[in-house]
Amino acid sequence: MSTFLLEIGTEEMPADFARLALPQLQQLVGRDLASLRLSSSQIRCTSTPRRLVVWVEGLPERQPDLEEERKGPPSAQGWKDGQPTAAALGFARRCGVAAEALRSRDTPKGPFVFARCVAAGLPTATVLAEQIPLWLAALQGRRFMRWGAGEIRFSRPVRWLLAYLDALPIPVSLVGSDPAISTTTVSRGHRLHRAAVAIGSAQAYFPAMAAGGVVVDRDRRAALIRAAVDEAAAAHQADADLPDSLFDELVDLVESPSLLEGRFAERYLDLPAEVLCTVMRSHQRYVPLYRQGRSNDPLGLDARKSLLPRFLCISNGLPAAAATVARGNERVLRARLADAEFFVSADRAVASIDRRDQLARVTFAAGLGSLLERTERLEWCTDVLLQQLELPAGTPEQARRAAHLCKHDLVSQMVGEFPELQGAMGGKYLLAEGEPRGVALAVLEHYLPRGAGDGLPSSPAGAVLALAERLELLLSIYAKGERPTGSSDPYALRRAGQGLLQILWDRGWRLDLTALLERCALHWAQLLPHLGVEPQALANNLAEFLRQRLLTLLEEDGMDGDLVQAAAGETVALQRVLGDPEDARQRVALLVQLRRSGDLTAVQAVVTRATRLAEHSELSTTVLSADGVVNADLFEKESESAMLAVLSALEPIAQAGSPERYGQLARGLAAGAEALAAFFDGPQSVMVMAQDQAVRTNRLNLLAVLRNQASVLADFSRIGG
C-alpha cells in the first residue's frame, strides 16, 4: 500500500482560511478517492500559514478493474441466422468486446443482447495527477484573489507544489498560473531557518520539514502553544485570557511557535481591564494575564485588582532573537496603551450628557435619521415595555435614565478606536460621573447578548433596555424595507430577534409580542411618514420573522424539530406562539419530556387519528367543551360514553389559564388514551361516518372537541412517529 503527499505552498494566508479550507479538503479528497475506486486507511489534512497539506495512507498502486454488464439491442435484432447483425457488431465495438463475447439473456421485457465490459484500472499516480488541480480549484473562502496575469483564484498566490506517491513524484501543472507552477521535489522551510527543503518521498516529508524549522501538524502546534501558555500562566499564578478565537488565530499565524513574555508599565493598570485586554488581544494578538482569585466587576474603572502588568506572545521567530522580539512587542504595546490612555482622558473631560447631544451629528441609517433620533425611539420602546412588565421597585427609573444615555459612548474617542467596547465604556464613564450603578450597568448590558454563547443581562433594567434596543432595530430596519437574506444580514437582525426571545425566556417575562408589535408599528408609521409604513403589514412581517427565530432557537437548544413545529410552527396561529413566547417554550419542553418518558406515543396515535376524522366536522376549532355540541342520547356504544367522560375531565384543564394546565392536559390525555383508543378499535368501536346524519355529526363533534383540547398543547398532526 502507498502513501500520498500533497503540499500546496502559498504566500502567507489569512489565519481563518485554513480553518475553512481543511474541512473542505478532507471532504473533497475522501469523496473523490471513493468515487475513483481508490480505497485508503487514513486521510489527514493540515496546514501552516504558508501551506495546505494532504496526507493519505493505504492507497493501492492502481485502481481495481471496473467490470460492468451493458444491455444492448433485443436478441431478435442482434442475431440473424446465427450471425451477429450490424446492430450487435456496433454494440460490441462500443463496449470494446469481440462479437463472440456477446450473450443473450432473458429480461422482463424479453431477451436482450448483453456484454460484460472490463475497464482496466489506471495507476494511482495518474488518477491523482488529474485530481490535484481540481481539488485546488474547488476550495472556497473569503476574499480570493488573482495574481500576475493568471486566471487562477486562491486565498493567496500559490508559489509551489509538492506531490508524491511514496518516492514517486507526481507531475502536476497549474494551468493559468502566473508564473507557471509545476510540482517539484523541493518545499520551503521556515522563513528564518531554511529557504529550501529537499523532499525525497512522502514518508520523508514531516521529518524533513521539522528539520527545516516547520511544525506542519496543526494539532501539534496547538498543543505546543497551549502547554506553553498554561505553564507561563501557572508560573505567575495567573489565568491566561485566551479565548478560542484568539487561540485558533495564533495556531494559524505561526509555523514554529515559541512563547515570549513581555511587560508594560504599571500605570496603565489605571485603565479599565477591558481596554487593556482589547488592545492586547484584538490589536496585538497578545495573551493578557488575569490575577487568580480576582473579583470581576464589569463596571470596574481600573485593572489593578484584576490584571498583571504582563502579557504573553506567540512568536514565529528564532529563539536567538527572542529578547529582541520581546522588546519590540513591548514597545508597540506601550504606544498602543498610551493612545488608549489619551482616549480615556479625553473622554472623561466631556460629560456623558454632552456627548448624547453630539449623536445628532451622526447618521444611523438612510431614512432613519441620526443616532439621537434612534435613541429617542429606543426611549419610547423602553416606556412601552415598562408599562407591560412587572418589575422591582426602582427599575423603571433606572431603565428610563439608562435609555436616555445608552448611546453616548458611540461618539467617544475610546469607542471610536475600539468599537467592540461600546456599552462597556459607556457604563464605566457614567459610573465615574456619579450615575447610579443600576443605570451604568443597564447601559453596559443593553448590547447583551452579542452573539451565540454570550451572556445575558444580569439586571432587570439592563434586560428591559436590551429588549428595547432590539425592538427598535427590528422595527426601524423592517420599516425601511430591508430584510435579512440567506447570505446577508448586515444589521444582524436574526441575532437581534433571537436575543429578544432569549432575554424574555431568561427573565421568565410573559409579554404579548403580537400586541406589542402592532402598537409599535402604528407609532413607527407616524414617526417615519416618508417611509410609507403600512402598520399592519409591518407588524405581521415582524411577527412571522420572530416566529422563525423562536423555532430556530428551540431547535438549536436540542429540541426535536417535529415537536417544535407542533407547538409553534406555521399551523399554529401567530397569536398562540407570540402572545406569550415563554408559553410556547414550555409547551415544547413538555412534549420533549413526554417523548422521553414514552407517554407521547399513545396520546399521539389517538389524537392524530381523531384530528384526521375531525376535518369532516363543521365544529369550530375554538370549542373546548362537549356541552351543547354532543348529545349523549345518540350514543350506541359504551366507548362513546367513555370518550365523553374523558373530554369532560379535560375541559376545565383546557380552559384554564395557568401554565400548569399543559402538564395536567398531557397527563389527562395519557390517562384517557385507552378509553379513547376503544372508540376506534375493539368490540366497542364505532363507525364514525355512520349512515345516520345525526349520529355521524355527534361522533365527529366528539372527535373535534378532542382535537381542540389537544391543540391547546400542540398540533399533534405535525409530530412524527
ROMAR-830568 format. One line per 3 residues: their letters; for each residue z, y, x of C-alpha. Coordinates in steps of 0.001 Angstrom, whole numbers, plus 524288, in hexadecimal, padded with zeros to 5 digits. Example, Ala and Ser with C-alpha at 12.3 -4.5 7.8 and 13.67 -1.06 7.14 Angstrom:
2
as = 81E78 7EE6C 8300C | 81BE4 7FBDC 83566
END
This chain:
721
mst = 80000 80000 80000 | 7FCE5 80DC1 804B1 | 80371 81B1E 804EB
fll = 7FC55 82788 800F7 | 7FFC6 83510 805E8 | 7FA3C 841E8 8010F
eig = 7FE9D 84F17 8064F | 7F932 85BA6 8007C | 7FC5F 8666D 80A32
tee = 7FCAF 8747D 805A8 | 801A1 881DA 808DF | 80F7D 88498 80435
mpa = 81026 8810D 7F5CB | 818E5 887C2 7EBAB | 825D9 880DF 7EAE5
dfa = 8240B 87CD3 7DCBF | 81675 876FB 7DE79 | 81B29 86A41 7E48E
rla = 8244B 867C9 7D912 | 818A3 8692F 7D00D | 80EEE 861D1 7D887
lpq = 816A9 855C9 7DC6B | 81864 8502A 7CE9C | 80A06 852B6 7CC36
lqq = 8062A 84B91 7D895 | 80F1B 84037 7D55A | 808E4 83EC7 7C7F9
lvg = 7FADB 840C0 7CC8E | 7FBA6 83715 7D7A4 | 802CE 82CCE 7CFAA
rdl = 7F971 82DF7 7C433 | 7ED08 82DDF 7CC50 | 7F0FF 822A6 7D510
asl = 7F419 81A77 7C91E | 7E720 81DC3 7C2A2 | 7DFFE 81A7E 7CF40
rls = 7E653 80D0E 7D01E | 7EE48 8107A 7DC26 | 7FC16 80B5B 7DAD7
ssq = 8072D 81112 7E2F3 | 8157F 80EA2 7E53C | 819C8 81CB5 7E73A
irc = 81431 82A54 7E544 | 81BAB 835A9 7EB16 | 81810 8440D 7EB2E
tst = 81F28 84E2A 7F34F | 81CE5 85B8D 7F91F | 8206D 8664D 8029F
prr = 81CA4 874AE 8018E | 80FDC 87183 8088A | 80C14 86412 8039F
lvv = 80B68 85AC1 7F81E | 80CA9 84C77 7FBD6 | 80910 84022 7F467
wve = 80E3A 83316 7F977 | 80A07 82656 7F31F | 80E84 818D2 7F76B
glp = 809A3 80B55 7F3C8 | 7FB3D 80E47 7F1D4 | 7F122 8034A 7F2C0
erq = 7E602 8043E 7FC86 | 7DC20 80543 7F18F | 7DB14 8053C 7E2EE
pdl = 7DAF7 7F7F9 7DC4F | 7CDC2 7F42F 7D6C6 | 7CBC0 7F84C 7C8CC
eee = 7C707 7EDBC 7BFAD | 7C2A4 7F0C2 7B1F2 | 7BAAE 7EA4E 7A748
rkg = 7AFE7 7F27A 7A14D | 7A97C 7F02F 79434 | 79AAE 7F0EE 7936F
pps = 79066 7EEF6 788EC | 79114 7E465 77E68 | 78DC8 7D6EB 783B8
aqg = 781CF 7D61D 77AEA | 77C4C 7E1DA 78233 | 780CF 7DD14 78F83
wkd = 77947 7D06B 7908A | 76C52 7CBA9 78B5F | 767C7 7BDE5 78D86
gqp = 77308 7BBFA 79708 | 76EDF 7C76F 79F80 | 775C7 7D4A6 7A0CD
taa = 76EF9 7DFB5 799C6 | 76CAB 7ED61 79EDF | 7791D 7F193 797E4
alg = 7810D 7E739 79F02 | 77AD8 7EA5E 7AC0E | 77DAE 7F8CA 7AA70
far = 78BD5 7F5E6 7A6C0 | 78D3E 7ED2F 7B2D5 | 787F9 7F7F2 7BBB6
rcg = 7916F 801E4 7B5FB | 79CA2 7F887 7B853 | 79830 7F50A 7C618
vaa = 79768 7E671 7C366 | 78C85 7DC48 7C376 | 78671 7D89E 7B68B
eal = 78B1F 7CAA9 7B8A8 | 79933 7CF98 7B829 | 797E8 7D46F 7AA30
rsr = 79F04 7CCB2 79FB7 | 79E83 7CC29 79100 | 7AB68 7CCE6 789AC
dtp = 7AEF8 7CD1F 77B5E | 7B54E 7D965 775B3 | 7B959 7DD19 767D2
kgp = 7AC11 7E39B 766D2 | 7A497 7D7C3 76BEE | 7A080 7D319 7798E
fvf = 79E62 7DD7B 78406 | 79A51 7DDAB 7924E | 7A5A1 7DFD2 79BC6
arc = 7A64D 7E256 7AA60 | 7B1F7 7E194 7B37F | 7B128 7ED0D 7BCD7
vaa = 7B88F 7EE2D 7C98D | 7BA1F 7FB7A 7D017 | 7BE89 7F9F4 7DE0B
glp = 7CAA5 801E4 7E15E | 7C931 80D2F 7EAE1 | 7D13D 80EEA 7F73E
tat = 7DDBC 81648 7F44F | 7DA77 820AA 7FE72 | 7CDA1 82381 7F78A
vla = 7D451 82507 7EA71 | 7DEC7 82DF8 7F006 | 7D4B7 83684 7F6D2
eqi = 7CE9A 83959 7E991 | 7DB96 83C0B 7E2F8 | 7E1FA 84540 7ECC1
plw = 7D9A6 8514E 7E966 | 7DB92 84E65 7DAF2 | 7EA53 84E1D 7DC5B
laa = 7EA67 85AEB 7E396 | 7E19C 86156 7D96B | 7E9E1 85C32 7CE12
lqg = 7F69C 86299 7D268 | 7FABF 86E15 7CA19 | 80405 8794D 7CC8B
rrf = 8061D 887D2 7CB4F | 7FE7F 89214 7D2A7 | 7F431 88970 7D908
mrw = 7EB06 8903C 7E288 | 7DDEA 88F1F 7E961 | 7DC12 8920C 7F7C4
gag = 7D099 89599 80051 | 7C387 89395 7F9AC | 7C767 8866F 7F40C
eir = 7C914 882A3 7E5D6 | 7D4D0 879A1 7E745 | 7E128 87EA2 7E07F
fsr = 7EEC4 87AF9 7E4DE | 7FC55 8809D 7E5E7 | 7F9A5 88498 7F3F8
pvr = 7EE0F 88251 7FD21 | 7EC78 87437 80156 | 7EBD2 8738F 8102B
wll = 7EBAC 8650D 8137E | 7EAF9 85778 80DAE | 7F082 84ACD 812E2
ayl = 7ED6D 83DBE 80C73 | 7F040 83012 8117A | 7EFF6 82246 80C4D
dal = 7F8A8 81BCA 8164F | 7F1EB 81F62 8232F | 7E4BD 8220E 81CC1
pip = 7E179 83082 81B25 | 7DB79 83369 80DD4 | 7D037 83D10 80EDF
vsl = 7D123 847D4 80493 | 7CACD 85536 803DA | 7CE42 8600A 7FA66
vgs = 7C1BC 8657A 7F4BB | 7C29B 8740A 7F258 | 7CD1C 87708 7FC56
dpa = 7CBA7 88251 805CD | 7CCE3 87EAD 810A1 | 7C8B0 870A6 80E25
ist = 7D41C 8672B 80DF3 | 7D2D5 858EF 811E1 | 7DD18 84ED2 814E3
ttv = 7E1BA 84DF5 822EE | 7EBC3 845EF 82A4D | 7F438 851CA 82D6F
srg = 7FED0 857EC 8251B | 806A0 86433 827BF | 814DA 86469 82B69
hrl = 81F2A 86EEC 82A00 | 81968 87C63 82C9D | 82342 87ED2 83768
hra = 82390 8710C 83CF7 | 81688 86A25 83E3C | 809C3 86F9F 8393B
ava = 80285 862A4 838FA | 80794 854F4 83673 | 7FE8B 84957 838D6
igs = 7FF96 83EE7 82E69 | 7FAC2 8314D 831C7 | 7FD77 82A50 824F7
aqa = 80406 82BBF 817E2 | 81017 824A4 81CF1 | 81129 82E09 8286C
yfp = 8111E 83A33 81FE2 | 81F72 83C96 81CCB | 8249B 839CA 82AA3
ama = 819ED 84255 8307C | 81D03 84D9E 82752 | 82B8A 84C78 82A34
agg = 8283D 84D9B 8389B | 8204C 85990 834FE | 82C2C 8600F 82EFD
vvv = 828C8 85DBB 820AB | 8315B 856CC 816A9 | 82682 852B0 80D89
drd = 82EFF 84BA9 80391 | 83343 855D3 7F99C | 83EF0 84DC0 7F53F
rra = 84363 84CAC 8035F | 842AC 85B75 80518 | 84A54 85D43 7F882
ali = 854FF 85409 7FD3C | 855CD 85AFA 80A66 | 85701 86852 803FC
raa = 86121 863DA 7FA28 | 8697D 85D5B 80481 | 868D1 86921 80D9E
vde = 86C64 872C5 802C6 | 877A5 86A61 7FDE1 | 87D06 868AB 80B9C
aaa = 87C57 87739 80EB3 | 88289 87AFB 801AF | 88D9F 87144 803A5
ahq = 8902A 876B4 8113E | 89296 88421 80B3B | 89A16 87EBB 7FF69
ada = 88F91 88452 7F6D0 | 88648 88066 7EBEC | 877E1 88243 7EE99
dlp = 87090 88A1A 7E44D | 8648C 8818A 7E48A | 85E37 87FE8 7D71C
dsl = 853C3 87580 7D580 | 848CC 87F80 7D510 | 84C82 88516 7E24A
fde = 84EFC 877A6 7E810 | 84184 872C3 7E413 | 83B53 87EF4 7E9A7
lvd = 84247 87D51 7F6B3 | 83DB0 86F35 7F7A3 | 82FA1 873A6 7F5B4
lve = 83056 87F18 7FF16 | 83353 877B6 80BB2 | 82D83 86C66 81361
sps = 83924 86A61 81C52 | 84586 86FB8 81615 | 850B7 874F8 81E0A
lle = 85C89 87C22 818F5 | 8606C 88980 81DFB | 86C8E 8915B 81ABE
grf = 86D57 89FF3 819B9 | 8771D 8AA99 8166F | 876DB 8B7D7 80FEE
aer = 8806A 8C327 81065 | 88C77 8C17D 807DD | 88A84 8CEF1 801ED
yld = 87F4C 8C95C 7FA17 | 8893B 8C0F4 7F2E4 | 88C2D 8CD57 7EB45
lpa = 87F6E 8CA8F 7E42B | 87F7C 8C175 7D85A | 87DBF 8B31D 7DBAE
evl = 87197 8B258 7D319 | 86B2A 8BD01 7DB2E | 86E28 8B663 7E81F
ctv = 869D8 8A908 7E366 | 85D5D 8AE39 7DD47 | 8599F 8B4FB 7E9D8
mrs = 85C98 8A8DD 7F1D9 | 856E8 89E7E 7E8DE | 84B81 8A4E0 7E205
hqr = 84698 8ADD4 7ECA9 | 84A42 8A718 7F95E | 84BBB 898C7 7F56F
yvp = 85950 89866 7FB78 | 864AF 89054 7F67F | 870C2 89894 7F333
lyr = 87E4C 892B4 7F51E | 88896 893E5 7EA75 | 8970E 892CB 7ED81
qgr = 89CF7 88635 7E887 | 8A6B1 88821 7DD88 | 8A107 8954A 7D9D9
snd = 8A258 89B12 7CC45 | 89539 89E48 7C618 | 895A5 8AB53 7BF23
plg = 88813 8AE92 7B9DD | 88BD7 8BCEA 7B996 | 89187 8BD27 7C756
lda = 88E09 8C9BF 7CE4F | 88F25 8C437 7DC13 | 88DD6 8B737 7E30A
rks = 899BE 8B76D 7EBE9 | 8A0C2 8ACA1 7E49C | 894C1 8A45E 7E22B
llp = 88B42 8A4A9 7EDBC | 88C23 8A2A2 7FC57 | 88506 8AC71 80518
rfl = 87C5D 8A138 80990 | 86FC1 89AB4 805CE | 867F8 88E99 80933
cis = 8598C 88E94 80C51 | 84FF0 8833D 80D40 | 846EC 885FD 818A1
ngl = 839D9 8802C 81C60 | 83B69 88498 82A75 | 83EBB 87D48 836CF
paa = 84D0E 87B36 83A97 | 84B51 8833D 846F8 | 8487E 88F49 83ECF
aat = 8538C 88D42 83514 | 85C18 8987A 839DB | 850AE 8A1F4 839F1
var = 84C52 89DDE 82C5B | 85A33 89F1C 8271F | 85B71 8ACF6 82C72
gne = 84E69 8B072 82667 | 852C3 8AB78 8192D | 85F7C 8B2FE 81A2E
rvl = 857E6 8BF5C 81D34 | 84EEE 8BD8B 81185 | 85A50 8BAA8 8087A
rar = 861C8 8C674 80D61 | 85681 8CF3F 80986 | 8558C 8C8EF 7FC2D
lad = 8641B 8CA4F 7F999 | 863E6 8D86E 7FE05 | 85956 8DAE2 7F3D4
aef = 8617A 8D424 7E974 | 86D5D 8DC2F 7ED62 | 86569 8E88F 7EBB7
fvs = 8603F 8E45D 7DE67 | 86DD7 8E167 7D93F | 87323 8EE4A 7DE83
adr = 867FC 8F5F3 7D858 | 869B7 8EEF2 7CB58 | 8785E 8F164 7CB2A
ava = 875C5 8FFEC 7CCA0 | 86F28 90026 7BF38 | 87692 8FD41 7B2A9
sid = 87155 8F1E4 7AADC | 87018 8FA32 79E9C | 86732 90364 7A62C
rrd = 85EC3 8F812 7AA97 | 85D5A 8F422 79C57 | 8568A 90102 79993
qla = 84CF0 8FDFF 7A484 | 8483F 8F217 79CEB | 84013 8FB66 794A6
rvt = 836EC 8FD10 7A053 | 83416 8EE7A 7A1C0 | 82A66 8E79E 798B3
faa = 82EBF 8DA8B 79347 | 82163 8D5D2 78E93 | 8151A 8DBC5 788D8
glg = 81795 8DF9C 77AC3 | 82631 8DD16 77BB6 | 82AC8 8E9BA 781CA
sll = 83464 8EBB1 78CDE | 83FDE 8E3B5 7918E | 848B7 8ED80 78AB2
ert = 841DC 8EAC9 77DCE | 8435F 8DC5D 78052 | 851D8 8DE63 782C5
erl = 8530F 8E579 775BE | 84C6C 8DA28 76EBE | 855A5 8D0E3 775B5
ewc = 86140 8D8FF 770F8 | 85C42 8D7DD 76307 | 85B24 8C90C 76469
tdv = 868FF 8C89E 769AF | 86E1A 8CFE0 75DBF | 866FE 8C69A 75483
llq = 86C8F 8BAB8 75B75 | 87A3F 8C056 75B4E | 87949 8C1A5 74C84
qle = 8768C 8B319 74B16 | 87F78 8ACDD 75529 | 88E17 8AAF7 75480
lpa = 89340 8AF9A 761AB | 8A069 8B1F1 76827 | 8A682 8BF59 7671E
gtp = 8A0E1 8C904 770D1 | 8944A 8C16E 772C2 | 88BB3 8CA3C 76A2A
eqa = 88FAA 8D670 771A4 | 88D22 8CFC4 77EB2 | 87FFC 8CA89 77A36
rra = 87B6E 8D7D2 7752F | 87F65 8DEC9 781B3 | 8791D 8D442 789F9
ahl = 86C86 8D514 78203 | 86C3A 8E3CB 78449 | 86D26 8E229 79314
ckh = 86767 8D4C0 795C0 | 85A70 8D919 79BB9 | 85F34 8E433 7A450
dlv = 85E33 8DC7A 7B0F5 | 84F8E 8DA5B 7AF1C | 84D86 8E7D3 7B50E
sqm = 85795 8E5DB 7BFCD | 85320 8E4E3 7CDD3 | 859DB 8D7D2 7CFC7
vge = 852E8 8D132 7C47C | 84650 8D7FB 7C833 | 846FE 8D0E0 7D538
fpe = 84D03 8C441 7D00C | 848A8 8C245 7C1D2 | 84FDE 8B551 7C117
lqg = 85CB2 8BD0D 7C143 | 85A36 8C3E2 7B44B | 865F4 8C2A4 7AB7F
amg = 86EE1 8BEAD 7B6A6 | 86E1D 8CC04 7BD11 | 86EA6 8D2DA 7B000
gky = 87B6F 8CC2E 7AC9B | 8816A 8CEAA 7B9EF | 87DD8 8DD1D 7B9B4
lla = 883BB 8DECB 7AC24 | 8907B 8D837 7B011 | 89163 8E0ED 7BC08
ege = 88FB4 8ECC9 7B32B | 89B1E 8E8C9 7AAB2 | 89440 8E261 79F46
prg = 89C16 8D755 798D3 | 89A46 8CA3A 79F49 | 89526 8C46E 7927B
val = 88A3B 8CE82 79230 | 88697 8CC41 7A06C | 886BF 8BD7E 79EA5
avl = 87E13 8BE5B 79296 | 8740F 8C64B 79A3C | 87440 8BC42 7A520
ehy = 87302 8B0CF 79BBB | 868B9 8B5C9 7926C | 85DB8 8B02B 79AC5
lpr = 863A6 8A282 799EF | 85E18 89860 79968 | 8533D 89C2C 7A2CE
gag = 84D1A 88EBB 7A2B8 | 84F37 88028 7A153 | 85C7F 87BEF 7A630
dgl = 861B3 889D3 7A6FB | 86F22 88D61 7A1DC | 87184 893B2 794A2
pss = 87942 8A00D 79194 | 887D5 89D95 792A7 | 88C32 8A91A 78A41
pag = 88955 8AB63 77BC0 | 88480 8B92F 77E8D | 87B77 8B3ED 7891B
avl = 87661 8A986 77FC8 | 8738C 8B387 77513 | 86C6F 8BC4B 77E9D
ala = 864B9 8B0D1 7840E | 86079 8AD5D 77637 | 85C63 8BB76 773C8
erl = 854C6 8BBCA 78092 | 84CC9 8AFE2 77CCB | 84B19 8B3EE 76EBA
ell = 845D3 8C131 772A1 | 83C77 8BB3E 77C81 | 836F7 8B15E 772DD
lsi = 8354A 8BB59 7680D | 82EE2 8C58C 770C6 | 8253E 8BCB3 777B7
yak = 8216D 8B5A1 76B2C | 81FDC 8C2CC 7644A | 816E1 8C6B1 76F6D
ger = 80E70 8BAEF 76C14 | 810CF 8B2EE 77852 | 8144F 8A49A 777EB
ptg = 8178A 89A4E 78220 | 80C42 89123 784FF | 80BE4 883C5 78B24
ssd = 80A0B 8898F 798B0 | 80FA1 89741 79779 | 81C77 89D15 79332
pya = 81D9C 8A9D3 79AE1 | 82952 8AEDC 79343 | 8306F 8A1B1 793DD
lrr = 83132 8A119 78508 | 8335B 8926E 784D8 | 83F06 89422 78DBC
agq = 843FD 89F33 78524 | 842E7 89704 778D0 | 849BA 88B6A 77EE6
gll = 85449 8941F 78494 | 856FB 899FA 7772E | 85919 88C89 77149
qil = 8611E 887B3 77CD4 | 86A6E 89328 77B7A | 86C3F 890C5 76CE1
wdr = 86F04 88267 76F47 | 8781A 88525 77AAA | 88040 88EC1 772B1
gwr = 87FB5 88692 76645 | 87ADF 8928F 75EED | 87466 89071 751BD
ldl = 8699F 89A53 74FE5 | 85EB0 89ACF 745DE | 8533B 89D67 74EE0
tal = 8491D 89DF6 743FA | 85043 8A8FF 73CFF | 852E7 8AFB5 749FE
ler = 8448E 8AF3F 74DD8 | 84034 8B491 740AC | 8499C 8BFFF 741AC
cal = 845BC 8C2E3 74FB3 | 83734 8C1E1 74CBF | 8385A 8CC56 74236
hwa = 83F46 8D541 74BD6 | 8351C 8D2BF 75662 | 82A18 8D63D 74D04
qll = 830B3 8E36D 74AE3 | 833BB 8E577 75950 | 82609 8E241 75E33
phl = 81C83 8E694 75378 | 8116F 8E7F1 75D68 | 811A7 8D92D 75F77
gve = 80EA7 8D66C 75129 | 8196B 8CC44 74FF3 | 8190E 8C3C8 743B1
pqa = 827A9 8C0BC 7423E | 826F7 8B3B2 73B39 | 81C7C 8AE69 7445F
lan = 8247A 8B2AF 75030 | 830B1 8AC16 74AE0 | 8295F 89F95 7476E
nla = 822A1 89EB6 754A9 | 82F5F 8A086 75BEE | 8364E 896C1 75338
efl = 82C2D 88C4B 755FE | 82CD9 88FA2 76480 | 83B9C 88DDE 76478
rqr = 83A51 88105 75D2C | 831A8 87C00 76826 | 83B81 880A9 7724E
llt = 84653 879AA 76ADD | 83E8C 86CFD 76A95 | 83BB4 86E2B 77929
lle = 849EA 870B1 77CA1 | 84EE9 86522 774E0 | 844F1 85BE5 77AD6
edg = 84801 8610E 78877 | 85649 85DEF 785AE | 85241 84FA8 7848C
mdg = 851F2 84E84 775BD | 84798 84561 77040 | 83B4D 84C99 76C6F
dlv = 839E1 84629 75F17 | 847EF 8499C 75B87 | 845CD 857AA 75FC1
qaa = 8398F 85861 75746 | 840BD 85241 74BD4 | 84B6C 85C8E 74C24
age = 843C5 868A4 75009 | 83531 8659C 7509D | 82A0A 86BB4 74900
tva = 82CF5 863D8 73CA9 | 83A49 86A6E 73BEF | 83A93 8781E 73635
lqr = 83C50 882F8 74044 | 847EA 8884E 738BA | 84E32 87AE2 73990
vlg = 84CB4 87B02 74875 | 84EDE 88936 74C38 | 8581C 88CD2 74149
dpe = 86258 886DA 74A48 | 85D48 88175 75754 | 86AA1 87BAF 75A33
dar = 86977 873CD 74DAE | 85C40 86E6C 75214 | 861C7 86A55 75F27
qrv = 86D4B 86377 758C0 | 86443 85BD6 74FCB | 85C01 85715 75B37
all = 86838 85353 762C1 | 86D08 84B7A 75712 | 8600A 84452 755E3
vql = 860C1 840E1 7644D | 86E83 83BAE 7624B | 86A2C 83399 75693
rrs = 85EFB 82DAB 75E3E | 867D0 82A0B 76996 | 871AE 823B9 76079
gdl = 86703 81C11 75960 | 86A32 82229 74C19 | 85D7E 829AA 74B25
tav = 85472 81E0B 74959 | 8595D 8196F 73C28 | 85A35 82724 736A2
qav = 84CD9 82AB8 73BB8 | 8461F 81EDC 735CD | 84B22 821B2 72820
vtr = 8496F 8307B 72878 | 83BB3 82FB2 72E20 | 8379A 82624 7238E
atr = 83D9E 82EB4 7191E | 836E5 83AC0 71EA7 | 82971 83487 71DFC
lae = 82B1A 830C4 70FBD | 83188 83DC2 70C3D | 824B2 84476 70F39
hse = 82084 83FDD 701AA | 82C0B 84701 6FB77 | 82AD5 854D0 6F636
lst = 83929 8579E 6F90C | 83BC4 8638F 7017A | 84025 86132 70F70
tvl = 84BEC 869ED 70CF2 | 85235 86103 702B3 | 85E0F 85A51 708B5
sad = 86466 854F3 6FC56 | 86002 849F8 6F379 | 8665A 850B2 6E7C3
gvv = 85C39 85496 6DDE3 | 850D5 84E21 6E4FF | 85508 83FC3 6E4A8
nad = 85813 838CD 6D7D3 | 860FD 82CF8 6D9A5 | 85D11 8280A 6CC2F
lfe = 84FB7 824AC 6D1BE | 85534 81BBF 6DC50 | 850E1 80D95 6DBD4
kes = 85737 80846 6E830 | 86493 8094C 6EE8A | 85E0A 80E8D 6FADA
esa = 85A85 81AF7 6F380 | 868B1 81D1E 6EFA7 | 86D0E 81A54 6FD8E
mla = 86349 82416 702CC | 867D4 82E70 6F93A | 875C7 82C1A 6FDBB
vls = 871AD 82E67 70BD9 | 86AA9 83AFC 70819 | 87654 83FC1 7004A
ale = 87F37 83D6F 70BFA | 875C2 8448C 714FF | 8739E 85038 70BFC
pia = 87FE0 85832 70F44 | 87DC9 8557A 71DBE | 86FAC 859F9 71D65
qag = 87352 86666 7160B | 87EE5 869B1 71ECF | 87DAB 874B0 7287A
spe = 8865B 86FAB 7335F | 880C8 86A96 7403B | 88856 85DEE 73E0E
ryg = 87F42 85A70 732DF | 874EF 854DC 73BD3 | 87DAE 84A69 74160
qla = 882E7 8476C 733C6 | 8750B 846C8 72E6F | 870C2 83D97 7394B
rgl = 87C83 834CB 7370E | 87A0A 83505 72873 | 86BD5 83131 72A37
aag = 86FB7 82659 73399 | 87A3A 82166 72A50 | 8709F 82158 71EFB
aea = 86562 81B63 726AF | 86780 80DC5 720EF | 867B5 812CE 71307
laa = 85BD1 81B3F 71583 | 85468 80FF0 71BC0 | 85732 80777 70FC0
ffd = 84F71 8113A 707B9 | 8432C 80D0A 70F22 | 84598 7FEDA 712DB
gpq = 84CCC 7F30F 70D66 | 84F88 7EDC3 6FFDB | 853F0 7FB1A 6FAC3
svm = 84840 802AB 70022 | 83FF0 80AA7 6F6E7 | 831BB 80E5F 6F57F
vma = 83217 81CEF 6F7D4 | 8249B 81F6F 6F225 | 827E7 818FA 6E537
qdq = 81E6E 818FD 6D9C7 | 827F6 82096 6D169 | 8264E 82EF5 6D4FA
avr = 83476 83275 6D23D | 839A2 82733 6DA78 | 83041 82A8A 6E575
tnr = 83420 838DB 6E56B | 84278 83531 6E52C | 8411E 82C75 6F11B
lnl = 838DA 83666 6F871 | 8433E 840A9 6F5D8 | 84D8C 837AB 6FB8B
lav = 84581 8368C 707DD | 84296 8451B 7083A | 8510B 8488C 7077F
lrn = 853BF 83EF8 71296 | 848ED 8452E 71A9E | 84E39 852C8 7180B
qas = 85C23 84F08 71B84 | 857B6 8486C 72817 | 84F34 85432 72BB3
vla = 85B9A 85C56 72C8F | 85D69 854FB 7394D | 84F47 852EC 73D8E
dfs = 84168 84FA5 739BD | 842BE 840F7 73B7F | 83412 83F01 73A7E
rig = 832BB 844F7 7483B | 83BE4 83B13 74E87 | 83544 83016 755DF
g = 83910 821E0 75496
END
